[in-house]
Amino acid sequence: MNLAHLLEREALRDPVRPALFHGTPCVATHGEWAKRAARVGAHLRAAGLQPGDRVLLFMRNHPRYLELLFGAWWAGLVVVPVNAKLHPRELQWIAGNAQARWAFVTADVLPDPAALSGLDGVMDADSPAMDAWIGGGEGLPAITGRAPGDTAWLFYTSGTTGRPKGVMITHRNLMTMGLTYFNDVDAVAGGDAIAYAAPMSHGAGLYAIPHLMAGARHVVPASGGFDAAELIELGRRLGPLSLFAAPTIVKRIVDEAEAQGLTPAQCGESFKTIVYGGAPMYAADIQRALRVMGPRFVQIYGQGESPMVGTALSRAQLADTAHPRHAERIASVGVAQTPVRVRVAGPDGGPLQPGEVGEVLIQGDSVMAGYWQNPEATAAAIREGWLWTGDMGALDADGFLTLKDRSKDLIISGGSNIYPREVEEVLLTAPGVAEVAVVGAPDPEWGEIVVAFVVVQPDAALDSAALDAFCLDHIARFKRPKRYEFVVALPKNNYGKVLKTALRDRS
């Protein structure tokens, strides 16, 4: 099993079908994509790389990302996708830890290739040398065979609590993810198009797999990044787009649609499906998104260790406003996706009753093989076949999972457990609040106190007393923040996740 066979299959089945787009122009058919990937693979093999060797991708979103990704797989290599916003020193650490031999980069994210001087080769994806690699030649050289359990994607975690860990994702893991998309997320047809508005080094890039399976089109915006107006116009010109986005990106798309005065039907001309995940989507935000853009949203919950596969909250479930528990369901992350089991466990691994909060566990063919060269971390994360996610949540009697927080985000104040997300959900409904993040701060009397960092809507007037009164009307007194910090913006990483570690340092 080698994921490159998916590309070979589409190239043989329909070589002239448009595949890769940079903005509106098509830059490669499926046949051309496969030939370019095969040539990349052949050059890497000729350079002495052996099956299982690691190749870094340190690039902005770029149509060649997919050519290089599948080229590395064609040669039986392991791809190491790296966040394009990392510091060169962080890149160097990952390259060294992964024992990478080769890297493909773009000059805008790595102006000085000498930062990776220890590798056998560093190539700029926009260079004449790269053009020569992918040009010329006919036919498709043989794909290097790989076993289902061989690593395909060595993904490094964010490392917010220390050095990142390399998550070994196998060909089986990603094949499982791709097939699951059709059953639990969305149907895909050959005329569909996926747009890469979020970094291709993470979940957005992985969704290339199910769309390749269907022979769909792959669109990299001309800007190479996220621009809501650009996406709306791209969808109008190419046909409705699907995409994966963090909730912050979804919010900006909704803001733009509202600013343009678009109706839900007009939004449907630009967007087929927006899959969101990677961070909490608050109930108030998804309700507004549905109101402005209509039923074109699906939520997924997974993590790097079980990429894109955990639970899903379907389009139909989000739109089922007549259901008596609709409010609770849209605040959940849905039910277990088809190939996995999901349960909530206490510290000893024992089962909990519906509604009880514990750690979320996942078991199935999407779960990683382990952490790269880190058996201790692997043993802590995977126990008796179950992945301990570090996320806290509760299952209801119908199997819907509601996340509370990461276990490390739990606040224990005066002996009582307080889940920041519950407080955030309330504060986001307060008049004048644009964004909020809640963390715990050390306190000599209570152990920890609740601190809320609040971004105020433009032209709104807010103070601590008003927010305190609002909280007292909606949640238990012990859960309300003891302190409010008004800030211009919340610190976030490249994927839209709030950096609570940075907020704790400030609290």
C-alpha positions in Angstrom: 0.0 0.0 0.0 1.5 3.3 -1.1 -0.6 6.5 -1.3 1.1 7.4 -4.5 -1.0 4.6 -6.2 -4.0 6.9 -5.7 -2.4 9.5 -8.0 -1.3 6.8 -10.5 -4.9 5.5 -10.6 -6.4 8.8 -11.5 -3.7 9.5 -14.1 -4.5 6.3 -15.8 -8.2 6.6 -15.5 -8.6 10.2 -16.7 -5.2 11.9 -17.5 -6.7 15.0 -19.0 -9.0 15.9 -16.1 -8.0 19.2 -14.6 -6.3 18.7 -11.2 -4.1 21.5 -9.9 -5.1 25.2 -10.0 -3.1 28.3 -8.9 -5.9 30.8 -8.5 -8.2 30.3 -11.5 -5.7 28.9 -14.1 -5.2 25.1 -14.2 -1.5 24.3 -13.9 -1.7 20.5 -14.2 -4.0 17.8 -15.2 -4.1 14.5 -13.3 -1.8 13.0 -15.9 0.7 15.9 -15.7 0.6 15.8 -11.9 1.5 12.1 -11.8 4.3 12.6 -14.3 5.8 15.4 -12.3 5.5 13.5 -9.0 7.1 10.4 -10.6 10.0 12.5 -11.9 10.5 14.0 -8.5 10.5 10.5 -7.0 13.0 9.3 -9.6 15.4 12.2 -8.9 15.2 11.6 -5.2 16.1 7.9 -5.7 18.9 8.9 -8.1 20.2 11.2 -5.3 20.6 8.1 -3.1 17.6 8.4 -0.9 16.3 5.0 0.3 12.7 4.0 1.2 11.8 5.3 4.6 14.2 8.3 4.4 12.7 11.6 5.5 12.1 14.6 3.2 11.1 18.0 4.6 8.5 20.3 3.0 9.0 23.8 4.3 6.9 25.9 2.0 4.1 28.3 1.7 0.9 26.9 0.1 1.9 26.2 -3.4 0.6 23.9 -6.2 3.9 22.1 -6.2 3.3 21.1 -2.6 1.1 18.3 -3.9 3.5 17.3 -6.6 6.4 17.1 -4.1 4.3 15.3 -1.5 3.3 12.6 -3.9 6.7 12.6 -5.5 8.3 11.7 -2.2 5.7 9.0 -1.6 6.3 7.7 -5.2 9.9 7.0 -4.1 8.8 5.3 -0.8 10.0 8.2 1.3 8.5 9.8 4.4 7.3 13.4 4.2 8.0 15.7 7.1 5.6 18.7 6.7 6.8 21.8 8.6 4.8 24.8 9.6 6.0 27.6 7.3 6.0 30.1 10.1 8.5 28.3 12.3 11.8 30.0 13.2 14.8 28.6 11.3 16.2 27.2 14.6 12.9 25.3 15.1 13.2 24.0 11.6 16.8 22.9 12.2 15.7 21.0 15.3 13.0 19.2 13.5 15.3 18.4 10.6 17.9 17.0 13.0 15.4 15.0 15.1 13.8 13.5 12.0 17.2 12.8 10.5 16.0 14.3 7.3 18.1 13.9 4.1 16.4 16.3 1.8 14.2 19.5 1.9 12.0 21.3 -0.5 11.4 25.0 0.4 10.2 28.3 -0.9 12.5 31.3 -0.6 9.9 33.4 1.1 9.9 31.1 4.2 13.6 30.1 4.0 15.6 32.9 2.4 18.9 31.3 3.4 19.1 27.6 2.4 22.3 27.4 4.5 20.0 27.0 7.5 19.6 23.4 6.3 23.2 22.9 5.3 23.5 19.5 7.0 21.1 17.9 4.5 22.0 16.1 1.3 20.0 18.5 -0.7 17.8 21.7 -0.4 15.8 22.8 -3.4 13.7 25.8 -3.9 10.3 24.8 -5.3 10.3 27.9 -7.6 13.8 27.4 -8.9 14.9 26.6 -12.5 16.5 23.4 -11.0 13.0 22.4 -9.8 11.6 23.2 -13.2 14.2 20.9 -14.8 13.3 18.1 -12.3 9.6 18.0 -13.2 10.0 18.7 -16.9 10.7 16.2 -19.7 10.4 12.5 -19.8 7.5 10.2 -20.6 5.8 7.3 -18.8 5.4 6.6 -15.1 8.3 4.8 -13.4 7.3 2.2 -10.9 6.1 3.3 -7.5 8.2 2.0 -4.6 6.1 -0.5 -2.6 5.3 0.2 1.0 3.6 -1.8 3.7 0.3 -0.4 5.2 2.1 0.1 8.5 5.0 2.1 7.1 5.3 5.7 8.0 4.1 8.2 5.3 3.8 11.5 7.2 6.0 12.4 10.1 4.0 15.3 11.7 5.6 17.4 14.5 3.2 18.6 17.2 3.1 22.2 18.1 5.4 21.8 21.1 3.7 24.4 23.3 4.8 22.5 26.4 8.3 21.6 25.3 10.0 20.1 22.3 7.6 18.9 19.6 7.1 15.2 19.1 7.2 13.5 15.7 3.9 11.7 15.1 4.3 8.7 12.8 1.3 8.5 10.5 1.2 5.5 8.3 -0.1 4.8 4.8 -3.0 2.9 6.4 -3.8 5.8 8.7 -4.1 8.2 5.8 -6.0 5.7 3.6 -8.4 5.3 6.5 -8.8 9.0 6.8 -9.4 9.5 3.1 -12.1 6.8 2.9 -13.8 8.0 6.1 -14.3 11.5 4.6 -16.9 10.1 2.2 -18.9 8.4 4.8 -18.7 10.8 7.7 -17.8 14.2 6.3 -19.0 14.9 2.8 -19.6 13.3 -0.6 -17.1 14.3 -3.3 -17.6 14.3 -7.1 -15.0 14.7 -9.9 -16.3 18.2 -10.6 -15.8 19.4 -7.0 -12.9 21.6 -5.9 -11.0 21.8 -2.6 -9.3 25.1 -1.8 -6.2 25.3 0.4 -6.8 28.3 2.6 -5.2 26.9 5.7 -1.6 25.6 5.8 -1.1 22.5 3.6 1.4 21.2 6.2 -1.5 20.3 8.4 -5.1 19.1 8.1 -5.9 21.1 5.0 -3.2 19.3 3.1 -4.3 15.9 4.2 -7.8 16.5 2.7 -6.0 16.3 -0.7 -6.3 12.5 -0.2 -10.1 12.0 -0.3 -10.4 14.7 -3.1 -7.7 12.9 -5.1 -9.6 9.6 -4.6 -12.6 11.2 -6.3 -10.6 12.9 -9.1 -11.6 16.4 -7.9 -9.8 19.7 -8.4 -7.2 21.2 -6.0 -7.1 25.0 -5.8 -4.3 27.0 -4.2 -5.3 30.7 -4.0 -3.1 33.0 -5.9 -2.2 34.8 -2.7 -0.8 31.6 -1.2 -2.7 32.3 2.0 -6.0 33.1 3.4 -8.2 35.9 2.1 -11.9 35.6 2.6 -12.8 37.9 -0.3 -10.4 36.0 -2.6 -12.1 32.7 -1.7 -15.6 34.0 -2.3 -14.5 35.2 -5.8 -12.6 31.9 -6.5 -15.7 30.0 -5.7 -17.8 32.1 -8.0 -15.4 31.5 -10.9 -14.5 27.9 -10.4 -17.6 26.6 -8.8 -18.5 26.0 -5.1 -15.4 25.2 -3.1 -14.8 22.9 -0.2 -12.2 23.6 2.4 -10.9 22.8 5.9 -10.6 25.7 8.2 -10.0 26.6 11.9 -12.9 28.4 13.5 -11.1 31.7 13.3 -10.9 31.4 9.5 -14.6 30.4 9.4 -15.5 33.5 11.4 -13.6 35.7 9.0 -15.4 34.1 6.0 -18.7 34.8 7.7 -17.7 38.4 8.4 -16.8 38.9 4.8 -20.0 37.3 3.5 -22.0 39.5 5.9 -20.0 42.6 4.8 -20.8 41.8 1.2 -24.5 41.4 2.0 -24.6 37.9 0.6 -27.6 35.7 1.1 -27.2 32.0 2.1 -28.0 31.1 -1.5 -25.3 33.5 -2.8 -22.9 31.9 -0.3 -23.7 28.6 -1.9 -22.4 29.9 -5.2 -18.9 30.1 -3.6 -18.9 27.3 -1.0 -20.1 23.8 -1.1 -18.7 22.6 2.3 -16.6 24.2 5.0 -15.2 21.6 7.4 -14.1 23.2 10.6 -12.0 21.8 13.5 -8.6 22.2 15.2 -9.9 24.5 17.9 -13.2 25.1 19.7 -16.1 26.5 17.6 -18.4 28.2 20.1 -22.1 27.7 19.8 -22.8 31.4 19.2 -20.3 31.4 16.3 -21.7 28.4 14.5 -25.3 29.7 15.0 -24.3 32.9 13.3 -22.4 31.1 10.5 -25.5 29.0 9.8 -27.7 32.1 9.8 -25.5 34.0 7.4 -24.3 31.2 5.1 -26.8 28.4 5.4 -26.2 24.7 6.0 -22.8 24.1 4.4 -20.8 23.3 7.5 -19.4 20.1 9.0 -17.4 19.8 12.2 -14.7 17.2 12.8 -12.6 16.4 15.8 -9.3 14.6 15.7 -5.7 15.4 16.4 -2.3 14.9 14.9 -2.2 11.5 16.5 -5.4 10.5 14.8 -5.5 12.9 11.8 -8.9 14.3 11.0 -10.6 11.2 12.4 -12.3 11.1 15.8 -15.9 12.5 15.7 -18.0 14.4 13.2 -21.0 16.7 13.5 -22.7 16.4 10.2 -24.4 19.1 8.1 -27.8 17.5 8.8 -27.2 17.5 12.6 -26.1 21.1 12.5 -29.2 22.1 10.5 -31.7 20.0 12.6 -33.1 23.0 14.6 -36.3 21.0 15.4 -34.4 18.5 17.5 -35.1 19.0 21.2 -31.4 18.8 22.1 -30.2 20.9 19.1 -28.6 23.5 21.3 -26.5 20.9 23.1 -25.6 19.1 19.9 -24.3 22.1 18.1 -22.0 22.7 21.1 -20.7 19.2 20.7 -18.2 17.7 18.2 -20.6 15.0 17.1 -20.4 11.3 17.2 -17.6 8.8 16.5 -16.6 8.5 12.9 -17.1 5.1 11.3 -13.6 3.5 11.6 -13.0 4.4 15.3 -14.4 3.9 18.7 -14.5 6.9 21.1 -15.0 6.7 24.8 -14.5 8.8 27.9 -12.4 7.4 30.7 -11.4 8.2 34.3 -7.8 8.4 35.4 -7.7 4.6 35.8 -9.1 4.0 32.3 -12.4 2.9 33.7 -15.6 3.8 31.8 -17.7 6.8 32.9 -21.5 7.3 32.8 -23.1 9.6 30.3 -22.5 13.2 31.2 -19.4 12.5 33.4 -16.3 14.3 32.4 -13.1 12.4 31.7 -10.3 12.0 29.1 -11.3 11.3 25.5 -9.9 8.0 24.2 -9.8 6.9 20.5 -9.2 3.5 19.0 -9.0 2.5 15.4 -7.0 2.4 12.1 -6.5 6.1 12.1 -4.4 6.2 15.3 -0.7 6.8 14.8 2.0 4.1 15.0 3.7 6.1 17.8 6.0 9.0 18.4 9.3 9.0 16.4 12.2 7.7 18.5 10.2 8.3 21.7 9.0 5.0 23.2 8.2 6.6 26.6 5.8 9.1 25.1 4.3 6.4 22.9 3.7 4.2 25.9 2.0 7.1 27.8 -0.2 8.0 24.8 -1.3 4.6 23.6 -2.4 2.1 26.2 -4.0 -1.2 25.5 -4.7 0.0 21.9 -6.4 3.3 23.0 -5.0 6.8 22.2 -5.3 9.0 25.3 -5.9 12.4 23.6 -5.3 14.7 26.6 -8.7 16.3 25.8 -11.4 16.3 28.4 -15.0 15.7 27.4 -18.3 14.0 28.1 -20.5 11.7 26.1 -24.2 11.9 26.2 -26.6 9.0 26.0 -26.8 9.3 22.2 -23.0 9.2 21.7 -22.4 12.9 21.1 -19.1 14.1 22.5 -18.8 17.5 24.1 -15.3 18.7 24.7 -14.5 20.6 27.8 -10.8 21.5 27.5 -7.4 20.0 27.3 -6.6 18.3 30.6 -3.8 20.8 31.2 -6.3 23.7 30.8 -8.6 22.5 33.6 -8.7 25.1 36.4 -9.0 23.8 40.0 -10.1 26.7 42.2 -10.9 26.1 45.9 -11.1 22.4 45.1 -13.7 22.8 42.4 -13.1 21.9 38.7 -13.8 24.7 36.3 -13.6 24.1 32.5 -12.6 27.3 30.7 -14.6 26.6 27.6 -17.8 26.7 29.7 -17.0 30.2 30.9 -15.9 31.2 27.4 -19.2 30.1 25.9 -21.1 32.3 28.3 -18.9 35.4 27.9 -19.1 35.2 24.1 -22.9 35.8 24.4 -22.3 39.0 26.4 -23.1 42.2 24.5 -19.9 43.8 23.2 -17.6 40.8 23.5 -15.8 39.9 20.2 -13.4 37.2 21.5 -12.5 35.7 24.8 -10.0 33.2 26.3 -10.1 31.9 29.9 -7.1 30.6 31.8 -6.1 29.8 35.4 -3.7 31.9 37.3 -1.9 30.9 40.6 -3.5 32.2 43.7 -2.3 31.7 47.3 -5.8 31.4 48.7 -7.7 29.5 46.0 -4.9 27.6 44.4 -6.0 29.0 41.0 -8.4 31.8 40.0 -10.2 32.2 36.7 -8.8 35.0 34.5 -10.7 36.1 31.3 -8.8 37.8 28.4 -11.5 39.8 26.5 -11.4 41.4 23.1 -14.1 44.1 22.9 -16.1 44.7 19.7 -15.4 48.0 18.0 -17.3 51.0 19.4 -18.6 48.8 22.4 -18.1 49.9 26.0 -17.4 47.2 28.5 -16.0 46.9 32.0 -15.4 44.2 34.5 -18.5 45.0 36.5 -20.8 44.5 33.5 -19.1 41.2 32.6 -19.2 40.0 36.2 -22.9 40.7 36.4 -23.5 38.9 33.1 -21.7 35.8 34.4 -23.6 35.7 37.6 -26.8 35.6 35.6 -25.6 32.6 33.6 -23.2 30.4 35.5 -22.4 29.4 39.1 -20.7 32.0 41.1 -17.5 30.0 41.7 -17.0 29.7 37.9 -17.0 33.4 37.1 -13.7 35.1 36.4 -12.0 36.8 39.3 -10.2 39.0 36.9 -10.8 40.4 33.4 -8.0 41.6 31.2 -9.1 43.7 28.2 -6.7 43.1 25.2 -6.6 44.3 21.6 -6.1 40.7 20.3 -5.6 37.2 21.5 -2.3 35.5 20.7 -2.8 32.8 18.1 -0.6 30.4 16.2 -0.6 29.9 12.4 -3.7 27.7 12.6 -5.9 30.0 14.5 -5.5 28.4 17.9 -5.3 30.7 20.9 -2.0 30.3 22.7 -3.2 29.8 26.2 0.4 29.2 27.4 1.2 32.8 26.4 -1.9 34.0 28.3 -1.0 32.1 31.4 2.4 33.7 31.3 0.7 37.1 31.4 -1.8 36.2 34.1 
